[in-house]
Every structure is written in C-alpha cells, then in structure tokens.
C-alpha cells in the first residue's frame, strides 16, 4: 500500500482537482448541471479506489490532516459575508425569502426523519439527507458528517455526498421547467430594462469594484496578507469559542466558532472601516479552501458502504424534490409577489434548496435569457442562497443534532 503524507496528499488532491476541471470542460453535462470540479476529481479517485478494492487491498492511504483546517477556513470566509448592512440593503424581500427558505429547511429535515423512521433507520439519517446536504450542499454535508457518524449514522460522509450530488443534478433539471411553467401559465413578462445578462451584486456573485492603483504589487500583496491574517485570527479565536460550546455539552461542527467570530469582525469593520476587509479577496481564498477541502474529503470516501442505504436514500431524495417543487410553485411564487420576478425567484429557490447557489444562478440565467431580465430576483436569491441560509441552516442542524443525540 502506498502511504502519502499530508503534503503528498495535498499535491495528489490538487492534481485530482485540476483533472476535475479538465473533465468538466470536456464533458458538457457536468458543466450544464453545475457539478463542482472538486466533486468530479475527488469522486473519480474514490471510484478508482472502489474498483481496486474489489480486486484486493485498498491501494493508497491518504493523510487528511489538512482537511479540517481547509474546511474551517472556507466556512470562516462564509462568516465574513454576514453583513447586516448587506441584509438591510436587500430590503424586506430578502428577509421574507430567507424566512421561507429557513422554514423549508426545517421541512426537509422533518420529511427526511419520517422516511428514516419508515425504514427503521436512525432519524438523523433523514436530517443528513435533508437540509444538511440539500440546502447546505456537499461542503456542509461533509463538514457535519463526522458528527452524524458519532451519532450513529453509518457511512455518513458517503451518504452526504450521494445526497448532495443528486440534489445538485435535480436542482438543475427541475428549477428551469418550474419557472417556465409559472411564466407561461400566468402570462408573465419582464418589466425591467436592465440588460438580460445580469450579475448579482451580492456575496455570491463575488463583485467588488477594483480601485485605481490596486493592481500595484506591493498594495495587492499587503491586501491579500491582511485578509489572510484576519481569516487566521477568526479561526484562532473561533477555536476557543468552539471549545466553550463543547464545555456546555453542545455538539457542533468545528467551523461554527470561527464562522461566528468572522461575522462579528465583518460587522465591526462595516461600522468602523478600520480593518479594510476585501470580500473579493476573502471570497477567492474561500473558493480555494473549499475546492481543496472537497477534493480531499471525496478522495477518501468509502463508497462500498452505500449499498445497504440505497433504497431509503432514493425514496428520501424523490420526496425531497417533490417537496421543494411544491414549495416553489405554491408558496414562494405567491409570497414573493406573483409576478415575473417571483417566477424567476421560484426557479432559483429550487436551485439552491436542492443544490448550490451556482444551480440557482444557472436556472435564473436560463429563464432571463429567454423571457427577459429580473434584477430583483438576481439580488434576492443569491444573497440568501450564498450566505444567509448557511447561517440559519447551521443553527437548524445543530439544534436538531443536540436534541436527538
């Protein structure tokens, strides 16, 4: 067996990650359904290990020491997006959309637990295949997997990835048709004169105007260094916060403390401007950390553990897709205004409640390219899907695990 240390493992993961990008560019359906490149590369390695295992011993052993720090770093960057001023700038519609998404994240867990009960499984299996992986996506699923393993859910990491992947695919497939049905049935039309090609000015869209002179090497280096240090400081203080929660006998993922500290730092900087944080730089650092975390986590999946859970997993996912479709059609559309913008938001709601914000953006872009621009939808949906729902979802999952463990 080949033994890889942490540097070798990180390098191997980096190669797998680049391979995933190459495959996404080569195989159109992977890009069409917004399958993340780290998922493609990491699952490819996991599948090769699975096939090799059938012929004997697992061929390689990875050192995943860096997996947890990378995961915490990513969620820390999410915490830096918790700007109360950003939430206020979106107005009542952002808050309403967040409330709807939060309620249905709870509904996903209730539905999942009901299916788990029918199959005689640990109810937390239903939570794992509910908001953890569908609203949360693969990163949240893999981050919480160790807690679910400890709570008695077998093969939690493999289940999390399977559910998240299926959700991403279904979110991309279902969101567009539901939005189109609403537009056609109610004969809705765009009333905006904004360009059809839109970019959401939100945390998800990663938009920040470059200031004159920012490209100078010394200034750019200092800006990156400052934001890296602030991320590390948030992770450092956050580790103390997490230990304090642990002392209270609360079961929490490792990143919660750092994410909360990062949110405090961000809002302090919004009020004072003393730190000069750059969300553009923080988002780039977060994207790199997420990609490496995902590929390392996926490479080490034990896919052979999924076979016994295939049927309850399929039943849960089918019912979850139906639930989100009904929510988008009969609740989101009506509460968000019953107009064209609401129809586009309904498609985006399906995208991020089953998959990721990238799914939501892709679904809404498809609708607006055909029917016209929807600037309000591109403000509200990504702002909620990219960050705010991650906070409320983390609270929902944490409370549920602590109540049911």
N, C-alpha and C positions, 0 to 999 in steps of 0.2 A: 504494500500500500504506500502511496506517495503522501508524505506528510508536508504540508505547507505552513510556514509560519505566517504571522499577521501581515508582513509586507508582501510576501509571495501571494497570499490570499487576496489582498487588496489589488495587486497587479493583475492577478488572474481575473478578478471581478471586473476590473477596468477593461480588459480585453473582451470579456463577455458582453459588457455594456456597449462597447463600440460595435461589436458584432450585431447586437440587437438593433442599433441604429441602422446598420447596413441592411439587415433583413427587413426592417420597416420601409426603407426606401426601395427595396426590391420587390416586396410582396404587397401590392396595393391594399388588400383587405385589412392588413394590420394598421396601416395609416388611416384608412377610411373609418374604422371603428375605434380609433384613438387608443390602441393598445400601447402602453408606455414601453419605450425601448428597453429599460431595465428589466421589465417583466418578460419581454421576448428573450433577451440574452440569458437572464437568470433561469427561466423555465427550460430553456434549451439545455443548459448544463444539468439541471435536475432530471430531465428526461433521459439524457445520456447516462447519468449515474443509475437511474432506474433500470434501463435496459442492461447495463453492465452488471448490475446486481443480480439479475436473473441468471447470469452465467457464472456466478460465484461471489467473491468478496467485493465490497464497495472499493473502487479503485483509488480514491483520494480522500484525504481528511483535511478539512479546512479549519483555519484558526479564525474564529469570528469575534475576536476581542474588540475590533474596531466597529462592529455592527451597532452596538448600543450607543457609543458616543456619536456616531453619524446620525442615528435615529433621533437622539435628543437634540442635536444641532439643528436638524430640519424643523422639528416642532418648536424649537426656540425662535426660529425665523418666522414661523406662523404667529407666535405670540407677539412679535414686533409689529404685526399687522393689526393688532387690536386697538385701533384708534377710535376713541369715542367721537372725535370730531368727524371722522370719516363716516361713522354710522349716522350722525346727525345730518351730515350733508346729503345723505340719500333720502332723508325725509321719512314720513310715515309709511310709505310703501315698502321701504327696506325693512323696517321693523315688522310690518304685517307679514311680509314674505318670510322673514326669519321665524316668526311665531308659527306660521303654517308648517314650515319645514321641520321645526322642532317637535311639533305635535305628531307629525307623521314619522319622525324618527322613533318616537315612543311607540307608535302604532306598529312599526316594523318589528320592534322587539316583542311586543305582545303577540303578534301573529307568529313570529318565529318560535316563541316559547310554547304556543298552543300546538304547533306541528311537532315540536320536540316531545311534548307530553304524549301525543298520539302514538309516537314511535317508541315510547318508553325510554327516551334519552334525557340526559341532564338538561334542564330548561335553559341553562347558559349556552347550550349548543344553538338554541334559537336566537339568543342575543348576538352570538358571534356571526350568524348568518342573517342578522337583521341590520340595525343601524351601524354596527361596528364596521362591517365590510361594504355595505351598500351606500349608506350616507357617508361613511368615513373613507371608503376606498382601500386599496391594498396597503398603503402606508399605515393607516390606523389599525387595520386588521392584524398586520404583522407586529405592530407595537404592543397591542393588547394580547396577542397570542400566548405569551408566557403566563400571564395572569389566568387565562382560561385553562391552560394546561394544569396549573396548580389547583384550580377549582374543580378539576375532574372532567374536562372536555378533552377527549383523546384526539390526537393529530390536529390540534388547534391551528397551527401555522398552515398546514396543507389545506384544511377546510377554509381558512380565511382567504387564501389565495384563490382557491376554486370559486368561492362565492363572489369575491371581488371581480375576478376575470369575467365570470358570467354576467355580473351586473353591468360591467363596462360595455360588453357586447350588446346586451338587451337595451341599455340606455341609449346607445347609438342607433339601434334599429327602431325602437318604439317611439322615441321622442318626436322625430320629424313627422311621422304619419298622424300622431295625435294632434299636433299643432296644425297640420294641414287640414284635418277634418274640421277643427274649430273654425279656421279661417273660411273654408268653403261653406260650411253649414250656415254660418251666421253672416255670410257675405261681407267679411271684414276687409277694410282697406287701411293702408298706412296713411297717416295724416302728416308725417314728418317730411321735411325737405332735406334732411341730412343725407349724406352720401350713403349708398347702400352698403358699401364696405365699411363696417364700423369696428372700432376697437374700444372696449370698455375701459373707461378711466377709473380703474379700481385696482385693488391689490392683485386680483387675478390676472389683469391684463399687463401688469408689470410696466406701467407707463410712468415715466418721470422725465421731465424735460432736462436736457443737458444744459448747464450754464456755460457761458463763454469762458474759455480757458481751462475747463475741467479736464481736457484731454492731456494737459501737460503731465509728464511722467511723475514728477515729484508730488504734485497735488493729487493725482489719481492714486498713487501708491499710499499716501497718507490717508486718503479717504477709505480705501479698502482696509488698511491696517486698523483704523479707528473702529470700523464696523465689525471686523473680526474680533477685536478685543471686547467690544460690547456684547457680542454673542457669547464669548467665553465667560465674561463676568456674569451674564444672566444664567449660564449653565452652572457656574460655580455656586452662586447664591441659591439657585434653584435646587441644587443637591441638598442644601441644608433644609430648604422648605419641604422637600420630599421626605427627608428623614424625620422632620417634625410631624408630617402626616402619618408616617409609619408608626411613630411613637403613640399616636392616637388610635392605633389599630385599624387604620383605613387602608384598603387595598387600592393602590393607584399605579398607573404606568409610570415608568421612570421619568417621562418627559414633563409631567404636569407641573412640577415645581418650577422648572426652567421656563415653561410657557407662561406661567402666571407672572414671574419676575420680569420677563421680557415685555409683557403687556404694561406693567407698571412703568418700566423705563420708557417705553414708547410714549405713553400719555404724559409723563413728566417732560419729555423732550418737546411734545406738542405744545405744552403750556409755556415752557421757558425758552426753547430753542438753543439751550446750552450745549447739547451733545451733537447737534447737526447730523442726525441719523439720515442715511440714504436708503430708502426702501428699494431702490433699483439695485444697489449693491447687495443688500441683505437678501433680496429675492434670488439673485444669482447664486449666492453662497448656499441658500436653502435648496435650490434646484440641484446643485452639485451633490450636496449631502444626501438628499433624497435618492438620487439616482444610484449612488454608491451603496447606500443602506439597502435599497430594494434588491439590487443585484446580489449583494452578499447574502441577504436573507433567503432569497429564492434559490440560490445555488445549493443550499443545504437542506432543502425540503425533502422530507421522506414521503414521496408520493405514493409508495406502496401501502401506506396506512389509510388511504382514502376509500378503498374498495368497500369496506363494511358500512360506510356512511353515504354511499352514492344515492340511494333511493330517498332518504329523508332530505338530503341536500337538494335534489332535483325538485321534489314536491314543494319545499320551502321557497325556492327561487321562483317557481312558476306563480305561486300565490303572492309573493312579494311584488312581482312585475304587475300583476293584476291590481293589487292594492294601490301602487303608485300611479298607474294609468287612471284608475277611477278618481284618485285624489286630484290629479291634474285636470281631468275632464270636468268634474262636477264641483270641485271646491276652489282650486287655485284660479281657474278661469273666471268664476263668478266673483270671488272676493277681490281679485286684482283689477276688476273694472269691466269685464265682459266686452272688451274692445280688442283691437288688433294687437296692441302691446301685451294684453293679458294672454292672448293665444300664444304669442311667441314665448312669454314667460312660462306658460304651461309646458311647452316643449323643453325649455331649459330646466324646469323643475324635475322632469323625468330624467334628464341627462345627469344632473348631479346627485339626485336621490337614489339612483341606481348605479352610477359610475363615478365620474370625476367632473370637475369644472370644465375640463377640456371637452368632455362629451356635451355639456350644456352649451358651450360656446359653438361647437360644431353644429349642433342641432339648430340653434338660433341663427347662425350664419346661413345655413341652408334655407331656412324659412324666409329670411330677409332678402336673400339673393333672388328669390322667386317672387315674393309679394311686396317687397319694399322695406325701407328702414324702420327700426323700432328702437330708438335711442334710450327710452326709459327702461326697456327690458334689458338692454346691454349694460345699464347702470346697476339695476337692482339684482338680477340673478347672479352675476359673477361676484358681486360684493358679498352676498350671502353664502353662495356656494364655495367660494375660495377660502373664506376665513371664518365668518361669524358662526356658521353651522358647526364648524370643527370645535369651537369652544362649547356650545350648548350640547353637542353630541358627546363630548368627553365627559361632561357633567352627568348626562343621562347614563352613559355606560358605567361610570364609576359608582354612581348611586346604586344601579341595578346589581352590579357585582357584589358590592358590600352588603346589600340587603339579602341576596340569595346565596351567598357563600356559606 
